[in-house]
Amino acid sequence: MRNLIIDEEKLHLLLESKKLFIGGSLTGALGLITGGVNAVHNGYEGTVLHYGMILLGICMFALGVREGWKNMKYNHEKMMKDIINLDQTAYHHSIIVFQDTFLPFANRYLVYWDNRWQCWFFLNYPTQQDEKKNVEIIGDKISRALKIDSSCILLERKCQKLQQKYSESHKEERYYDHVFYKGTITAFPELMKADRFDIDGVSYRWMTMAAMKANPDIRKKNLDVVEVVEKDF
């Protein structure tokens, strides 16, 4: 479920470096042994040829093909890891959007103060490749962060966006892969009904869409995410 940004030339180099072992590892190994048999054939005859071929084949397999045999274990899972390692995406994050549904007319969103970025952000967590695992891990982290029983937290996947924007911290354009979830809390703790509150040293607040779009820090660092929420939620 993660989107990847991969340089085509780097991908080509990866595939070139692994082509001997992609679906042809055994063929490559046998080819090396066959080459050894031909070499013996040119130098020996009769019974000596027969045992020489076997001996040389075994020696080549043990010494030269050993690495090739190891690479026979190079399967689709290892290839997937190699391809993922080429990913140029800066972050794969899941964005969780909660509204103040404890009020008759919900119009505010839950954000927290991020000390690193010095900005108010929606709750967000690294995205796992497996959707079910991602939801389970996020639900557990929200439960711990907000002190809410996990059974009271519902997550609905809304959309996924691959966004490019300027990174203030890295001073360059970077790609961000965001999965957006609509979060629902079925039983709000009284503490969370306040306009602002702190839990375990983390500051939270409820903000309207208009307030977020008017905030200079949010406009500079997170407006693209805010606009997705405004459009798709």
Secondary structure, DSSP 8 states (H G I E B T S, - for coil): -------HHHHHHHHHHHTTTSS-HHHHHHHHHHHHHHHHHTT--HHHHHHHHHHHHHHHHHHTSHHHHHHTT--HHHHHHHHHHT--EEEEEEEEEEB-TTSSS--EEEEEEETTTTEEEEEEEE--SSHHHHHHHHHHHHHHHHT--GGGEEEEEEEEEEEEEEETTTTEEEEEEEEEEEEEESS--GGGGSSEEEETTEEEEEEEHHHHHH-HHHHHHTHHHHHHHHHH-
